[in-house]
Amino acid sequence: MYLHREISTSVLRLAEQYPIVTITGPRQSGKTTLARKLFPERDYVSLEDIDNRQFALNDPRGFLTKYPGNVIIDEVQRVPDLLSYIQTFVDSREEKGLFILTGSRQFELMDAVTQSLAGRTALVHLLPFSYNEAYSNKGGASISETLYRGFYPRIIAEKLNPTEAYSFYVNTYIERDVRQIINVQELSLFEVFLKLCAGRTGQIINYSELAGSCGIDHKTVKRWLSILETSYIVKILRPYYRNLNKRLIKSPKLYFCDPGLAAYLLNIRKPSQLENHPLIGALFETYAVGELFKSFYNKIRKDNLYFFRDSRAREVDILFDKVVSVDLLEIKIAQTIHSSMFRQMHYVHTLPIKVERMFLVYGGEECYSRENTQIISWNKIADILEP
């Protein structure tokens, strides 16, 4: 079953404007399915296939003679040197929409893309489903079900058991991606590190504490976090401190890109275990932040998301930096709104920052206004960025 992706219109538009469209994202986010659905008339070749990969490695010019445009090349990161030949090829043709490339291993793909295809490719980031994509035609899901199940397309579309699916996903990620980057002896430690990070989703990163808990050094923590971020497992949210750098902290926050994966790593095996879980608020915040990033990426927009926190621990969950002004957003899982929920946003109003709009995402179903703030239901987060 194919579920419509919000990014589809943008991908089709970009294919008419650029010679190459490159679709990146985490494993199993639906890159291949999207490309083949949007461009069914094109040839399709996967470099995951060993014969195709050897052909592209050993005879790239012959490979491009066989596939001279109007083609989808899947898992292109498996042969990064091919991109240099594609660059020469598209420069000689000067046509639009020649190649649709997909790749999940950003570690290799991004360097090759920026070096070989700069100015020639549109770059699309495809994350797992948004809430609207997953549930708009299914009558919705509860907060606990949503956080437990997450948004990876196969789990939603094929109704897979999330615990089993995430177990396979983690094993595949570590064995196929991480194994090629870190020492084999470190793999078991990396898996422990991954679980420790899940327990810190939505928190400010304490590198020293994380290093001590895992038995590794400070530099290794930063390197492994970089691996997780470039493979779209986690997102590092930077603090806002422009014009107020003496008052505000500069340590970033850690978020998992998918709440279901974080829940699995926290050993949550059914939705009911979430109801009184001490980290349900952090997982809800993880879900909300993930929805915001998906909204930006699906609109082919660069995100402008930060968080605000000063040295006295006064914090606003999300700050949208609009250069001359900011929007503020608080995230609360409670279904009842209290005046205390607006306190931190009102505090930011007292600072030399121009606040344009304020939002509060909560665990209830209604959307309305209160105290100059737009109250947004937890399943309507994408509306914040409209139009």
Disulfide bonds with the S-S distance in Angstrom:
none
